[in-house]
Amino acid sequence: MRLFTTPASPWVRRCVVAIMELGLESKVEFVPTRWPHTWATKTVAFDPAFLDATPVGRIPALVTDEGLRLTDSGAICDYLNAELGGYKLMPASGAARWRMQSVIAIANGLVEAQISRRAELLRDAREGSGDFIEKMRQREQRCFMALEPAVAGFGTGVDLAQIAAATACGYADFRYPAEDWRGASPGLAHWFAQFSERPSMRATKPVETPQ
Ligand SMILES: N[C@@H](CCC(=O)N[C@@H](CS)C(=O)NCC(=O)O)C(=O)O
């Protein structure tokens, strides 16, 4: 199967960490993509293979060996876990599954706000909305505070909820290094420091998107 990637995207990182934790690296061809900073406001020139993989034009996008196209990190992680991973990263049903889904939903809201803020900051200064940037920043703060008590429910093994939370923390450090999410969420910070030592996390530390 083929996975379209960039090294900066937290959505991509979620998928790649899941692939590594499931031991599926040898089954995946990683296809890097390039993004000029105008991606924030304009349709950029897409490689035909990428557009064939996803009409949405966002990464990650997965094309399976059977030709199935999955164009969202949630669907991709679900597919990898269920079809190839024996539900190692999330059970198929039951209380643990829904506890993980509740964490993933908060991490999704957090990452969406982080990236929306990033897109707004990439706009021409005359176009950007300070109000919108502040709205996203406050959403991020609320989500970090909500992840703090969730840490107590994290199990000892890796799972999709922890991967979602960790990649959101990692993206905050990458894009907004001057902002102190750790002050309001010390338990999350402590957990993240340990989780970041996993080989899958060390191998996927974000670096700038190739333009
Ligand atoms: N809900 C999607 C979000 C994917 C997404 O927003 N990817 C960003 C990169 S981090 C992207 O491709 N942005 C380009 C654009 O919006 O044009 C997922 O979970 O995969």
The ligand as a Tripos MOL2 file, in Angstrom:
@<TRIPOS>MOLECULE
LIG
   20    19     1     0     0
SMALL
NO_CHARGES

@<TRIPOS>ATOM
      1 N1         -9.1350   15.2350    8.9980 N.3       1 LIG1
      2 C1         -7.9740   15.0410    8.1540 C.3       1 LIG1
      3 C2         -7.1400   16.3050    8.1520 C.3       1 LIG1
      4 C3         -5.9470   16.2340    7.2030 C.3       1 LIG1
      5 C4         -5.2940   17.6040    7.0140 C.2       1 LIG1
      6 O1         -5.8750   18.6510    7.3200 O.2       1 LIG1
      7 N2         -4.0510   17.5890    6.4870 N.am      1 LIG1
      8 C5         -3.3480   18.8290    6.2430 C.3       1 LIG1
      9 C6         -1.8660   18.7000    6.5500 C.3       1 LIG1
     10 S1         -1.5300   18.6110    8.2450 S.3       1 LIG1
     11 C7         -3.4210   19.1770    4.7640 C.2       1 LIG1
     12 O2         -3.2240   18.3170    3.9310 O.2       1 LIG1
     13 N3         -3.6770   20.4610    4.4630 N.am      1 LIG1
     14 C8         -3.6840   20.9500    3.1340 C.3       1 LIG1
     15 C9         -4.9250   21.7050    2.7980 C.2       1 LIG1
     16 O3         -5.8250   21.8200    3.6420 O.co2     1 LIG1
     17 O4         -4.9910   22.1500    1.6720 O.co2     1 LIG1
     18 C10        -7.1770   13.8290    8.6370 C.2       1 LIG1
     19 O5         -7.3800   13.4310    9.8000 O.co2     1 LIG1
     20 O6         -6.4150   13.2340    7.8620 O.co2     1 LIG1
@<TRIPOS>BOND
     1     1     2 1
     2     2     3 1
     3     2    18 1
     4     3     4 1
     5     4     5 1
     6     5     6 2
     7     5     7 1
     8     7     8 1
     9     8     9 1
    10     8    11 1
    11     9    10 1
    12    11    12 2
    13    11    13 1
    14    13    14 1
    15    14    15 1
    16    15    16 2
    17    15    17 1
    18    18    19 2
    19    18    20 1
@<TRIPOS>SUBSTRUCTURE
     1 LIG1         1 GROUP 0 **** ****
